[in-house]
Amino acid sequence: MGWPAGFGGILERLSRLPTPDRSWHHTVESDATITWEAWDQKYKPNQDWNHAWRAAPANLLTPFVFGAQQLTVGRGRVLIQPHPGTLTEVEGRMPTPHGELSVAWKRDKNFTLTLTLPAGVTAKVELPALAGSSGVWADGARLMASREGQWWTLEEDLSGAAMIEEH
């Protein structure tokens, strides 16, 4: 599955910049707990040690990799649409005014999504349609879903907790 238009592998490319000490990977290797203003102290000795602009790629994680986006004001309805790229497994949580939303997904032969929504929140769910997939199941029962290009879109919104699998 690909990344959304315009984001084509941006996180992967950013982590593999050609200069080893000018990358997010170097920042992590340097035990940074915040985003630095410069890639390394040697490039800017008087740097600000808490610089938001360098954290911008993290803004892509929740809506695209994790796959949770607000559809209505107050997050009463969300879209769950993970974009795995080359990743095989992701787990995360997102605060909402209604409580915590959690998503975990795993891609191997099938794509499996585990979702927990707080009371008062519903989710439109779109799963990546892997090659050769024929439908979407939950607890052994086939769900009503339509395949549109690279996505399986569930016919009905979900609420509560669910484990969904495409195969």
DSSP file (Angstrom, degrees, kcal/mol; ACC not computed):
  #  RESIDUE AA STRUCTURE BP1 BP2  ACC     N-H-->O    O-->H-N    N-H-->O    O-->H-N    TCO  KAPPA ALPHA  PHI   PSI    X-CA   Y-CA   Z-CA
    1    1 A M              0   0    0      0, 0.0    84,-0.2     0, 0.0     2,-0.1   0.000 360.0 360.0 360.0 143.5    0.0    0.0    0.0
    2    2 A G        -     0   0    0      1,-0.1    83,-0.4    82,-0.1     3,-0.1  -0.307 360.0 -98.1 -93.4 177.6    1.2    3.4   -0.8
    3    3 A W        -     0   0    0      1,-0.2     5,-0.2    81,-0.1     3,-0.1  -0.511  53.4 -81.9 -87.6 161.9    1.3    6.7    1.1
    4    4 A P    >   -     0   0    0      0, 0.0     3,-2.5     0, 0.0     4,-0.3  -0.276  66.1 -75.3 -62.5 154.0   -1.3    9.4    0.5
    5    5 A A  T 3  S+     0   0    0      1,-0.3     0, 0.0     2,-0.2     0, 0.0  -0.214 121.7  19.0 -50.5 133.4   -0.7   11.6   -2.5
    6    6 A G  T 3  S+     0   0    0     -3,-0.1    -1,-0.3     1,-0.0     0, 0.0   0.227 112.4  74.3  90.2 -14.1    2.1   14.1   -1.8
    7    7 A F    X   +     0   0    0     -3,-2.5     3,-3.2     2,-0.0     4,-0.3   0.322  60.7 167.5-111.4   7.5    3.5   12.2    1.1
    8    8 A G  T 3  S-     0   0    0     -4,-0.3     5,-0.1     1,-0.3    -3,-0.1   0.114  79.6 -39.5 -30.0  83.7    5.2    9.4   -0.9
    9    9 A G  T 3> S+     0   0    0     -5,-0.1     4,-2.6     3,-0.1    -1,-0.3   0.725  87.9 153.2  69.1  23.8    7.4    7.8    1.7
   10   10 A I  H <>  +     0   0    0     -3,-3.2     4,-2.7     1,-0.2     5,-0.2   0.874  69.6  50.3 -56.2 -42.5    8.4   11.1    3.3
   11   11 A L  H  > S+     0   0    0     -4,-0.3     4,-1.7     1,-0.2    -1,-0.2   0.922 112.4  47.0 -64.6 -41.8    9.1    9.7    6.7
   12   12 A E  H  > S+     0   0    0      1,-0.2     4,-0.6     2,-0.2    -2,-0.2   0.930 113.9  47.5 -64.9 -43.6   11.3    6.9    5.3
   13   13 A R  H >< S+     0   0    0     -4,-2.6     3,-1.0     1,-0.2    -2,-0.2   0.897 109.7  53.1 -65.0 -39.9   13.2    9.4    3.1
   14   14 A L  H >< S+     0   0    0     -4,-2.7     3,-0.8     1,-0.3    10,-0.8   0.857 107.0  52.2 -64.4 -33.7   13.7   11.8    6.0
   15   15 A S  H 3< S+     0   0    0     -4,-1.7    -1,-0.3     1,-0.2    10,-0.2   0.609 111.2  49.0 -78.1  -9.5   15.1    9.1    8.2
   16   16 A R  T << S+     0   0    0     -3,-1.0    -1,-0.2    -4,-0.6    -2,-0.2  -0.157  72.3 158.7-123.0  39.9   17.7    8.2    5.5
   17   17 A L    <   -     0   0    0     -3,-0.8     5,-0.1     1,-0.1    -3,-0.1  -0.301  52.0-112.9 -60.7 151.0   19.2   11.5    4.5
   18   18 A P  S    S+     0   0    0      0, 0.0    -1,-0.1     0, 0.0     5,-0.1   0.805 101.3  69.7 -62.6 -32.6   22.6   11.1    2.8
   19   19 A T  S >  S-     0   0    0      3,-0.3     3,-2.2     1,-0.2    -2,-0.1  -0.778  77.6-146.9 -88.9 116.8   24.7   12.7    5.5
   20   20 A P  T 3  S+     0   0    0      0, 0.0     3,-0.2     0, 0.0     6,-0.2   0.793  96.0  46.1 -55.7 -32.6   24.6   10.4    8.5
   21   21 A D  T 3  S+     0   0    0      1,-0.2     2,-0.2     5,-0.1    -2,-0.0   0.359 102.5  67.3 -95.8   9.2   24.8   13.2   11.1
   22   22 A R  S <  S+     0   0    0     -3,-2.2     2,-0.3    -5,-0.1    -3,-0.3  -0.556  87.4  85.2-120.2  65.7   22.1   15.3    9.4
   23   23 A S  S  > S-     0   0    0     -3,-0.2     4,-1.6    -2,-0.2    -8,-0.2  -0.980  85.1-111.0-156.3 162.8   19.1   13.0    9.9
   24   24 A W  H  > S+     0   0    0    -10,-0.8     4,-2.3    -2,-0.3     5,-0.2   0.831 117.7  62.4 -67.1 -31.2   16.3   12.1   12.4
   25   25 A H  H  > S+     0   0    0    -11,-0.3     4,-2.6   -10,-0.2    -1,-0.2   0.921 102.6  48.8 -59.3 -43.4   18.1    8.8   12.8
   26   26 A H  H  > S+     0   0    0     -6,-0.2     4,-1.7     2,-0.2    -1,-0.2   0.893 108.2  54.9 -63.0 -39.6   21.2   10.7   14.2
   27   27 A T  H  <>S+     0   0    0     -4,-1.6     5,-1.8     1,-0.2    -2,-0.2   0.921 110.7  44.9 -59.9 -44.1   18.9   12.6   16.5
   28   28 A V  H ><5S+     0   0    0     -4,-2.3     3,-1.8     1,-0.2    -2,-0.2   0.919 111.2  52.7 -66.1 -43.7   17.6    9.4   18.0
   29   29 A E  H 3<5S+     0   0    0     -4,-2.6    -1,-0.2     1,-0.3    -2,-0.2   0.777 102.7  60.3 -62.2 -25.9   21.1    7.9   18.2
   30   30 A S  T 3<5S-     0   0    0     -4,-1.7    -1,-0.3    -5,-0.2    -2,-0.2   0.303 115.1-116.5 -85.5   9.5   22.2   10.9   20.1
   31   31 A D  T < 5 +     0   0    0     -3,-1.8     2,-0.2     1,-0.2    -3,-0.2   0.779  52.3 171.2  60.8  30.4   19.6   10.2   22.8
   32   32 A A      < -     0   0    0     -5,-1.8    -1,-0.2     1,-0.1     3,-0.0  -0.505  23.8-169.9 -69.8 137.3   17.7   13.4   22.2
   33   33 A T  S    S+     0   0    0     -2,-0.2     2,-0.3     2,-0.0    -1,-0.1   0.378  74.4  33.4-106.2   0.2   14.4   13.6   24.0
   34   34 A I  S    S-     0   0    0     -7,-0.1     2,-0.6    15,-0.0    16,-0.1  -0.852  97.4 -87.9-139.9 174.3   13.3   16.7   22.1
   35   35 A T        -     0   0    0     -2,-0.3    16,-2.8    -3,-0.0    19,-0.1  -0.811  43.3-139.4 -92.7 126.1   13.8   18.0   18.6
   36   36 A W        -     0   0    0     -2,-0.6    13,-0.2    14,-0.2    18,-0.1  -0.360  14.3-124.9 -78.2 160.2   16.9   20.1   18.2
   37   37 A E  S    S+     0   0    0     11,-1.4     2,-0.3     7,-0.1    -1,-0.1   0.858  98.4  28.4 -71.2 -36.6   17.1   23.3   16.2
   38   38 A A  S    S-     0   0    0     10,-0.2    -2,-0.1     6,-0.2     3,-0.1  -0.797  90.5-108.7-119.9 163.7   20.0   21.9   14.2
   39   39 A W  S    S+     0   0    0     -2,-0.3     2,-0.3     1,-0.2   -16,-0.2   0.833  99.6   2.0 -61.6 -32.3   20.9   18.3   13.3
   40   40 A D  S >> S-     0   0    0      1,-0.1     3,-1.5   -18,-0.1     4,-0.8  -0.987  72.8-110.4-154.1 155.6   23.9   18.4   15.7
   41   41 A Q  G >4 S+     0   0    0     -2,-0.3     3,-0.5     1,-0.3     6,-0.2   0.817 113.5  64.5 -57.8 -32.9   25.5   20.7   18.2
   42   42 A K  G 34 S+     0   0    0      1,-0.2    -1,-0.3     2,-0.1    -3,-0.0   0.739 100.6  51.5 -67.1 -21.1   28.5   21.1   15.8
   43   43 A Y  G <4 S+     0   0    0     -3,-1.5    -1,-0.2     1,-0.3    -2,-0.2   0.725 130.9  10.4 -87.1 -22.2   26.3   22.8   13.2
   44   44 A K    X<  -     0   0    0     -4,-0.8     3,-1.6    -3,-0.5    -1,-0.3  -0.594  63.4-175.8-156.8  86.9   24.9   25.3   15.6
   45   45 A P  T 3  S+     0   0    0      0, 0.0    -3,-0.1     0, 0.0    -4,-0.1   0.755  87.6  50.0 -60.7 -25.7   26.5   25.5   19.0
   46   46 A N  T 3  S+     0   0    0     -5,-0.0    -5,-0.0     2,-0.0     0, 0.0  -0.029  86.2 150.5-101.3  31.8   24.0   28.1   20.3
   47   47 A Q    <   -     0   0    0     -3,-1.6     2,-0.4    -6,-0.2    -6,-0.0  -0.186  53.2-111.0 -69.0 155.7   21.0   26.1   19.2
   48   48 A D        -     0   0    0      1,-0.1   -11,-1.4     2,-0.0   -10,-0.2  -0.705  23.2-147.5 -78.1 130.9   17.5   26.1   20.8
   49   49 A W  S    S+     0   0    0     -2,-0.4     2,-0.2     1,-0.2    -1,-0.1   0.271  87.1  49.0 -91.3  12.5   17.0   22.7   22.4
   50   50 A N        +     0   0    0    -16,-0.1     2,-0.6     0, 0.0    -1,-0.2  -0.661  69.4 164.6-148.2  87.3   13.3   22.6   21.8
   51   51 A H    >   -     0   0    0    -16,-2.8     3,-0.8    -3,-0.2     4,-0.3  -0.909  21.7-165.7-118.3 111.7   12.5   23.5   18.3
   52   52 A A  G >  S+     0   0    0     -2,-0.6     3,-1.8     1,-0.2     4,-0.3   0.822  80.9  67.5 -66.2 -34.9    9.0   22.6   16.9
   53   53 A W  G >  S+     0   0    0      1,-0.3     3,-1.1     2,-0.2    -1,-0.2   0.820  96.6  55.9 -62.0 -28.4    9.7   23.0   13.2
   54   54 A R  G <  S+     0   0    0     -3,-0.8    -1,-0.3     1,-0.2    -2,-0.2   0.649 100.9  59.8 -76.0 -13.1   12.0   20.0   13.2
   55   55 A A  G X  S+     0   0    0     -3,-1.8     3,-1.9    -4,-0.3     4,-0.5   0.435  71.9 108.2 -90.8   1.0    9.2   17.9   14.6
   56   56 A A  G X   +     0   0    0     -3,-1.1     3,-1.8    -4,-0.3     4,-0.3   0.824  68.7  61.3 -50.6 -41.2    6.9   18.6   11.7
   57   57 A P  G >  S+     0   0    0      0, 0.0     3,-1.8     0, 0.0     4,-0.4   0.808  91.9  68.3 -59.3 -26.0    7.2   15.0   10.2
   58   58 A A  G X> S+     0   0    0     -3,-1.9     3,-1.3     1,-0.3     4,-0.6   0.786  85.2  70.6 -62.6 -25.0    5.6   13.7   13.4
   59   59 A N  G <4 S+     0   0    0     -3,-1.8    -1,-0.3    -4,-0.5     5,-0.1   0.692  92.7  58.3 -64.2 -17.2    2.4   15.4   12.4
   60   60 A L  G <>>S+     0   0    0     -3,-1.8     4,-1.7    -4,-0.3     5,-1.2   0.678  89.7  74.3 -83.8 -18.8    2.1   12.7    9.6
   61   61 A L  I <4>S+     0   0    0     -3,-1.3     5,-3.6    -4,-0.4     6,-0.6   0.940  96.1  42.6 -64.9 -50.7    2.1    9.8   12.0
   62   62 A T  I  <>S+     0   0    0     -4,-0.6     6,-2.5     1,-0.2     5,-0.8   0.960 120.9  36.7 -66.1 -52.5   -1.4   10.0   13.5
   63   63 A P  I  45S+     0   0    0      0, 0.0    18,-0.2     0, 0.0    -1,-0.2   0.808 133.4  18.9 -74.5 -25.0   -3.5   10.8   10.4
   64   64 A F  I  <5S+     0   0    0     -4,-1.7    19,-2.1     3,-0.1    -3,-0.2   0.860 130.5  29.8-112.2 -57.6   -1.6    8.6    7.9
   65   65 A V  I   <S+     0   0    0     -5,-1.2    18,-0.2    17,-0.2    -3,-0.2   0.976 133.3  33.9 -70.5 -54.0    0.6    5.9    9.4
   66   66 A F  I   <S-     0   0    0     -5,-3.6    -4,-0.2    -6,-0.2    -1,-0.2   0.892 105.5-141.1 -65.6 -42.0   -1.6    5.4   12.5
   67   67 A G      < +     0   0    0     -5,-0.8    14,-2.9    -6,-0.6     2,-0.5   0.630  50.8 132.3  96.0  16.4   -4.6    6.2   10.3
   68   68 A A  E     +A   80   0A   0     -6,-2.5     2,-0.4    12,-0.2    -1,-0.2  -0.894  22.8 166.2-109.0 123.2   -6.9    8.3   12.6
   69   69 A Q  E     -A   79   0A   0     10,-2.4    10,-3.2    -2,-0.5     2,-0.3  -0.989  37.3-113.2-133.8 142.8   -8.4   11.5   11.3
   70   70 A Q  E     +A   78   0A   0     -2,-0.4     8,-0.2     8,-0.2     3,-0.1  -0.548  28.8 176.5 -72.2 132.2  -11.2   13.7   12.7
   71   71 A L        +     0   0    0      6,-2.7     2,-0.3    -2,-0.3     7,-0.2   0.682  68.0  32.7-105.5 -28.8  -14.3   13.8   10.4
   72   72 A T  S >  S-     0   0    0      5,-1.5     3,-2.1     1,-0.0    -1,-0.2  -0.917  96.4 -88.1-127.7 156.0  -16.5   15.9   12.6
   73   73 A V  G >  S+     0   0    0     -2,-0.3     3,-0.6     1,-0.3    -2,-0.0  -0.354 117.4  23.7 -57.7 135.5  -15.9   18.8   15.0
   74   74 A G  G 3  S-     0   0    0      1,-0.2    -1,-0.3     2,-0.1    24,-0.2   0.459 118.5 -95.2  84.3   1.0  -15.2   17.4   18.5
   75   75 A R  G <  S+     0   0    0     -3,-2.1    -1,-0.2     2,-0.2    -2,-0.2   0.833  79.7 142.1  57.8  37.1  -14.1   14.0   17.0
   76   76 A G  S <  S+     0   0    0     -3,-0.6    46,-2.2     1,-0.2     2,-0.4   0.738  76.2  31.3 -75.0 -22.6  -17.5   12.4   17.4
   77   77 A R  E    S- b   0 122A   0     44,-0.2    -6,-2.7    -5,-0.2    -5,-1.5  -0.995  78.2-178.9-135.6 129.8  -16.8   10.7   14.1
   78   78 A V  E     -Ab  70 123A   0     44,-2.4    46,-2.8    -2,-0.4     2,-0.5  -0.842  24.9-127.6-124.8 160.3  -13.3    9.7   12.9
   79   79 A L  E     -Ab  69 124A   0    -10,-3.2   -10,-2.4    -2,-0.3     2,-0.6  -0.942  15.6-162.3-105.4 128.8  -11.8    8.1    9.8
   80   80 A I  E     +Ab  68 125A   0     44,-2.9    46,-2.9    -2,-0.5   -12,-0.2  -0.944  30.2 146.5-110.6 108.9   -9.6    5.1   10.4
   81   81 A Q        -     0   0    0    -14,-2.9   -14,-0.2    -2,-0.6    46,-0.1  -0.673  30.3-158.5-145.8  81.7   -7.5    4.6    7.3
   82   82 A P        -     0   0    0      0, 0.0   -17,-0.2     0, 0.0   -16,-0.1  -0.340   6.8-157.7 -67.2 143.3   -4.0    3.3    7.9
   83   83 A H        -     0   0    0    -19,-2.1     4,-0.1   -18,-0.2   -16,-0.1  -0.870  11.6-176.5-117.7  92.7   -1.3    3.9    5.2
   84   84 A P    >   +     0   0    0      0, 0.0     3,-2.6     0, 0.0     2,-0.2   0.765   4.2 179.2 -67.1 -26.6    1.3    1.2    6.0
   85   85 A G  T 3  S-     0   0    0    -83,-0.4   -77,-0.0     1,-0.3   -20,-0.0  -0.462  77.4 -29.6  56.6-127.4    3.9    2.1    3.4
   86   86 A T  T 3  S+     0   0    0     -2,-0.2    -1,-0.3   -77,-0.0     2,-0.1   0.363 113.1 113.9 -99.9   3.7    6.6   -0.5    4.1
   87   87 A L    <   -     0   0    0     -3,-2.6     3,-0.1     1,-0.1    19,-0.0  -0.386  48.0-164.9 -72.7 153.8    5.8   -0.9    7.8
   88   88 A T        +     0   0    0      1,-0.3    19,-3.3    -2,-0.1     2,-0.3   0.559  68.9  21.9-113.4 -14.1    4.4   -4.1    9.1
   89   89 A E  E     +D  106   0B   0     17,-0.2     2,-0.3    -5,-0.1    -1,-0.3  -0.963  56.2 171.5-159.3 136.0    3.0   -3.2   12.5
   90   90 A V  E     -D  105   0B   0     15,-2.5    15,-3.0    -2,-0.3     2,-0.3  -0.994   3.6-178.7-144.7 145.2    1.9    0.0   14.3
   91   91 A E  E     +D  104   0B   0     -2,-0.3     2,-0.3    13,-0.3    13,-0.2  -0.991  19.7 140.6-143.5 137.3    0.2    0.7   17.6
   92   92 A G  E     -D  103   0B   0     11,-2.8    11,-2.5    -2,-0.3     2,-0.3  -0.991  34.2-131.2-166.4 172.3   -0.9    4.0   19.1
   93   93 A R  E     -D  102   0B   0     -2,-0.3     9,-0.2     9,-0.2     7,-0.0  -0.946  11.9-163.7-132.8 152.6   -3.4    6.1   21.0
   94   94 A M  E     -D  101   0B   0      7,-2.7     7,-2.7    -2,-0.3     2,-0.2  -0.991  20.0-128.0-138.8 128.5   -5.0    9.4   20.3
   95   95 A P  E     +D  100   0B   0      0, 0.0     5,-0.2     0, 0.0    -2,-0.0  -0.498  29.1 178.0 -73.4 144.3   -6.8   11.6   22.8
   96   96 A T  E >   -D   99   0B   0      3,-1.0     3,-1.4    -2,-0.2   -21,-0.1  -0.907  46.7-103.9-133.2 164.9  -10.3   12.8   21.9
   97   97 A P  T 3  S+     0   0    0      0, 0.0     3,-0.1     0, 0.0   -22,-0.1   0.715 124.2  51.5 -60.4 -17.8  -12.8   15.0   23.9
   98   98 A H  T 3  S-     0   0    0      1,-0.4     2,-0.3   -24,-0.2    21,-0.2   0.539 126.0 -82.6 -94.9  -9.2  -14.6   11.7   24.6
   99   99 A G  E <  S-D   96   0B   0     -3,-1.4    -3,-1.0    19,-0.1    -1,-0.4  -0.819  70.7 -27.0 131.2-174.5  -11.6    9.7   25.8
  100  100 A E  E     -D   95   0B   0     -2,-0.3     2,-0.4    -5,-0.2    -7,-0.0  -0.541  46.6-158.0 -81.9 136.1   -8.7    7.8   24.4
  101  101 A L  E     -D   94   0B   0     -7,-2.7    -7,-2.7    -2,-0.3     2,-0.4  -0.912  12.8-163.7-105.7 135.2   -9.0    6.1   20.9
  102  102 A S  E     -DE  93 116B   0     14,-2.5    14,-2.5    -2,-0.4     2,-0.4  -0.971   9.5-178.3-127.0 142.7   -6.5    3.3   20.3
  103  103 A V  E     +DE  92 115B   0    -11,-2.5   -11,-2.8    -2,-0.4     2,-0.4  -0.998   4.4 174.1-135.5 136.4   -5.5    1.7   17.0
  104  104 A A  E     +DE  91 114B   0     10,-2.3    10,-3.4    -2,-0.4     2,-0.3  -0.993   8.8 178.2-137.1 137.9   -3.2   -1.2   16.3
  105  105 A W  E     -DE  90 113B   0    -15,-3.0   -15,-2.5    -2,-0.4     2,-0.4  -0.988  10.3-168.8-140.6 154.8   -2.6   -2.8   13.0
  106  106 A K  E     -DE  89 112B   0      6,-2.2     6,-2.8    -2,-0.3     2,-0.5  -0.999   5.8-159.5-141.5 136.1   -0.4   -5.5   11.6
  107  107 A R  E     + E   0 111B   0    -19,-3.3     4,-0.2    -2,-0.4     2,-0.1  -0.970  38.6 119.4-120.6 119.7    0.3   -6.5    8.0
  108  108 A D  S    S-     0   0    0      2,-2.6   -19,-0.0    -2,-0.5     3,-0.0  -0.111  94.9 -25.0-135.0-116.5    1.6   -9.9    7.0
  109  109 A K  S    S+     0   0    0     -2,-0.1     2,-0.3    21,-0.0    -2,-0.0   0.857 141.7  24.2 -67.8 -32.5   -0.4  -12.2    4.7
  110  110 A N  S    S-     0   0    0     23,-0.0    -2,-2.6    19,-0.0     2,-0.6  -0.764  85.4-115.7-122.2 169.0   -3.5  -10.3    5.8
  111  111 A F  E     -EF 107 166B   0     55,-1.1    55,-2.6    -2,-0.3     2,-0.5  -0.953  31.8-169.7-108.9 121.6   -4.1   -6.8    7.3
  112  112 A T  E     -EF 106 165B   0     -6,-2.8    -6,-2.2    -2,-0.6     2,-0.5  -0.948   3.6-169.2-117.0 130.0   -5.5   -6.9   10.8
  113  113 A L  E     -EF 105 164B   0     51,-3.2    51,-3.2    -2,-0.5     2,-0.5  -0.972   5.3-166.9-119.5 127.3   -6.8   -3.8   12.6
  114  114 A T  E     -EF 104 163B   0    -10,-3.4   -10,-2.3    -2,-0.5     2,-0.4  -0.974  17.5-178.6-113.1 125.6   -7.7   -3.7   16.3
  115  115 A L  E     -EF 103 162B   0     47,-3.1    47,-2.6    -2,-0.5     2,-0.4  -0.976  18.2-174.4-132.0 133.3   -9.6   -0.6   17.2
  116  116 A T  E     -EF 102 161B   0    -14,-2.5   -14,-2.5    -2,-0.4    45,-0.2  -0.976  12.0-171.6-128.6 119.2  -11.0    0.7   20.5
  117  117 A L        -     0   0    0     43,-2.7   -16,-0.1    -2,-0.4    43,-0.1  -0.860  23.2-119.1-108.9 141.1  -13.2    3.8   20.4
  118  118 A P    >   -     0   0    0      0, 0.0     3,-1.6     0, 0.0    42,-0.3  -0.345  48.1 -78.2 -71.5 160.7  -14.4    5.8   23.4
  119  119 A A  T 3  S+     0   0    0      1,-0.3     3,-0.1   -21,-0.2    40,-0.0  -0.316 120.6  30.7 -56.2 138.2  -18.2    6.1   24.1
  120  120 A G  T 3  S+     0   0    0      1,-0.2     2,-0.4    -3,-0.1    -1,-0.3   0.472  99.2 103.4  90.1   2.2  -19.7    8.7   21.9
  121  121 A V    <   -     0   0    0     -3,-1.6    39,-0.5   -23,-0.1     2,-0.3  -0.965  45.6-174.0-121.0 134.6  -17.3    8.1   19.0
  122  122 A T  E     -b   77   0A   0    -46,-2.2   -44,-2.4    -2,-0.4     2,-0.4  -0.861  12.1-145.6-118.9 159.9  -18.0    6.3   15.7
  123  123 A A  E     -bC  78 158A   0     35,-2.3    35,-2.6    -2,-0.3     2,-0.5  -0.987  12.5-147.6-133.4 131.1  -15.5    5.4   13.0
  124  124 A K  E     -b   79   0A   0    -46,-2.8   -44,-2.9    -2,-0.4     2,-0.5  -0.838  34.0-153.1 -82.6 128.0  -15.7    5.1    9.3
  125  125 A V  E     +b   80   0A   0     -2,-0.5    29,-2.4    31,-0.2     2,-0.4  -0.923  22.4 177.2-117.3 129.6  -13.1    2.4    8.6
  126  126 A E  E     -I  153   0C   0    -46,-2.9    27,-0.2    -2,-0.5    -2,-0.0  -0.987  12.6-165.1-127.8 120.3  -11.1    1.9    5.4
  127  127 A L  E     -I  152   0C   0     25,-2.7    25,-3.1    -2,-0.4     2,-0.1  -0.782  29.9-101.5-104.3 147.0   -8.6   -0.9    5.3
  128  128 A P  E     -I  151   0C   0      0, 0.0     2,-0.9     0, 0.0    23,-0.3  -0.447  32.8-134.3 -61.1 135.8   -5.8   -1.4    2.8
  129  129 A A        -     0   0    0     21,-2.7     3,-0.1    -2,-0.1     2,-0.0  -0.836  23.4-153.1 -95.3 104.1   -6.8   -4.1    0.2
  130  130 A L    >   -     0   0    0     -2,-0.9     3,-2.2     1,-0.2   -19,-0.1  -0.320  36.8 -73.0 -74.0 160.2   -3.8   -6.3   -0.1
  131  131 A A  T 3  S+     0   0    0      1,-0.3    -1,-0.2    -2,-0.0     0, 0.0  -0.277 119.8  10.5 -54.6 130.4   -3.2   -8.3   -3.3
  132  132 A G  T 3  S+     0   0    0      1,-0.2    -1,-0.3    -3,-0.1    -2,-0.1   0.474  88.8 149.8  80.8   2.8   -5.6  -11.1   -3.7
  133  133 A S    <   -     0   0    0     -3,-2.2    -1,-0.2     1,-0.1     3,-0.1  -0.389  26.1-173.9 -72.3 149.4   -7.9  -10.1   -0.8
  134  134 A S        -     0   0    0      1,-0.3     2,-0.3    -2,-0.1    -1,-0.1   0.424  54.8 -33.9-123.4  -2.2  -11.5  -11.0   -1.1
  135  135 A G        -     0   0    0     11,-0.0    32,-2.2     9,-0.0     2,-0.4  -0.990  58.1 -84.1 169.1-174.6  -13.2   -9.3    1.9
  136  136 A V  E     -G  166   0B   0      7,-0.5     7,-3.3    -2,-0.3     2,-0.3  -0.976  36.0-171.9-126.8 135.2  -13.3   -8.1    5.4
  137  137 A W  E     -GH 165 142B   0     28,-3.2    28,-3.0    -2,-0.4     2,-0.3  -0.910  13.2-171.1-127.9 152.5  -14.1  -10.2    8.5
  138  138 A A  E >  S-GH 164 141B   0      3,-2.4     3,-2.2    -2,-0.3    26,-0.2  -0.972  80.7 -11.3-139.9 128.7  -14.7   -9.6   12.2
  139  139 A D  T 3  S-     0   0    0     24,-0.5     3,-0.1    -2,-0.3    25,-0.1   0.850 129.1 -54.9  51.3  39.6  -15.0  -12.5   14.7
  140  140 A G  T 3  S+     0   0    0      1,-0.2     2,-0.4     0, 0.0    -1,-0.3   0.374 115.8 111.0  80.9  -5.4  -15.3  -15.0   11.8
  141  141 A A  E <  S-H  138   0B   0     -3,-2.2    -3,-2.4     1,-0.0     2,-0.2  -0.856  71.4-118.0-106.3 137.4  -18.2  -13.2   10.1
  142  142 A R  E     -H  137   0B   0     -2,-0.4     2,-0.3    -5,-0.2    -5,-0.3  -0.523  28.9-143.4 -72.1 133.8  -17.9  -11.4    6.8
  143  143 A L        -     0   0    0     -7,-3.3     2,-0.6    -2,-0.2    -7,-0.5  -0.670  23.8-102.7 -95.0 152.4  -18.6   -7.6    7.1
  144  144 A M        +     0   0    0     -2,-0.3    11,-2.9    -9,-0.1    12,-0.4  -0.656  62.0 148.5 -73.4 116.8  -20.4   -5.6    4.4
  145  145 A A  E     -J  154   0C   0     -2,-0.6     2,-0.4     9,-0.3     9,-0.2  -0.994  36.8-143.0-151.1 148.6  -17.6   -3.7    2.7
  146  146 A S  E     -J  153   0C   0      7,-2.3     7,-2.9    -2,-0.3     2,-0.6  -0.920  17.2-131.1-116.2 144.1  -16.9   -2.5   -0.8
  147  147 A R  E     +J  152   0C   0     -2,-0.4     2,-0.5     5,-0.2     5,-0.2  -0.826  24.9 177.3 -96.6 124.3  -13.6   -2.5   -2.5
  148  148 A E  E >   -J  151   0C   0      3,-2.9     3,-1.6    -2,-0.6     2,-0.3  -0.907  61.1 -61.3-127.0 101.5  -12.6    0.8   -4.1
  149  149 A G  T 3  S-     0   0    0     -2,-0.5     0, 0.0     1,-0.3     0, 0.0  -0.452 123.1  -6.6  62.1-119.3   -9.2    0.7   -5.7
  150  150 A Q  T 3  S+     0   0    0     -2,-0.3   -21,-2.7    -3,-0.1     2,-0.4   0.263 123.5  79.5 -92.6  12.1   -6.7    0.0   -2.9
  151  151 A W  E <   -IJ 128 148C   0     -3,-1.6    -3,-2.9   -23,-0.3     2,-0.6  -0.938  60.5-150.7-126.8 143.0   -9.2    0.3    0.0
  152  152 A W  E     -IJ 127 147C   0    -25,-3.1   -25,-2.7    -2,-0.4     2,-0.6  -0.964  24.6-161.2 -98.8 121.7  -11.9   -1.9    1.6
  153  153 A T  E     -IJ 126 146C   0     -7,-2.9    -7,-2.3    -2,-0.6   -27,-0.2  -0.928  14.8-130.2-108.7 120.7  -14.5    0.6    3.0
  154  154 A L  E     - J   0 145C   0    -29,-2.4    -9,-0.3    -2,-0.6   -29,-0.2  -0.443  10.0-138.6 -67.8 140.6  -16.9   -0.8    5.6
  155  155 A E  S    S+     0   0    0    -11,-2.9     2,-0.4    -2,-0.1    -1,-0.1   0.820  85.6  43.6 -69.9 -31.8  -20.5   -0.1    4.8
  156  156 A E  S    S-     0   0    0    -12,-0.4   -31,-0.2   -31,-0.0    -1,-0.1  -0.907  88.0-112.4-119.3 144.6  -21.4    0.8    8.5
  157  157 A D        -     0   0    0     -2,-0.4     2,-0.3   -33,-0.1   -33,-0.2  -0.340  34.0-132.1 -64.9 152.4  -19.5    2.9   11.0
  158  158 A L  B     -C  123   0A   0    -35,-2.6   -35,-2.3     2,-0.1     2,-0.3  -0.726  21.4-175.2-104.3 157.3  -18.0    1.1   14.0
  159  159 A S        +     0   0    0     -2,-0.3     2,-0.2   -37,-0.2   -37,-0.1  -0.956  53.0  10.7-142.7 161.7  -18.2    1.9   17.7
  160  160 A G  S    S-     0   0    0    -39,-0.5   -43,-2.7   -42,-0.3     2,-0.4  -0.485 110.1 -23.3  73.6-139.4  -16.7    0.4   20.8
  161  161 A A  E     +F  116   0B   0    -45,-0.2     2,-0.3    -2,-0.2   -45,-0.2  -0.868  65.8 163.0-113.8 143.9  -14.0   -2.2   20.3
  162  162 A A  E     -F  115   0B   0    -47,-2.6   -47,-3.1    -2,-0.4     2,-0.5  -0.993  29.8-149.9-155.8 150.8  -13.4   -4.4   17.2
  163  163 A M  E     -F  114   0B   0     -2,-0.3   -24,-0.5   -49,-0.2     2,-0.4  -0.988  26.7-175.6-122.0 119.6  -10.8   -6.6   15.5
  164  164 A I  E     -FG 113 138B   0    -51,-3.2   -51,-3.2    -2,-0.5     2,-0.4  -0.897   6.1-169.1-120.2 142.2  -11.1   -6.5   11.8
  165  165 A E  E     -FG 112 137B   0    -28,-3.0   -28,-3.2    -2,-0.4     2,-0.5  -0.995  11.1-152.0-135.6 133.7   -9.2   -8.5    9.2
  166  166 A E  E      FG 111 136B   0    -55,-2.6   -55,-1.1    -2,-0.4   -30,-0.2  -0.862 360.0 360.0 -98.4 136.6   -9.0   -8.3    5.5
  167  167 A H              0   0    0    -32,-2.2   -31,-0.2    -2,-0.5    -1,-0.1   0.277 360.0 360.0-161.8 360.0   -8.2  -11.5    3.6
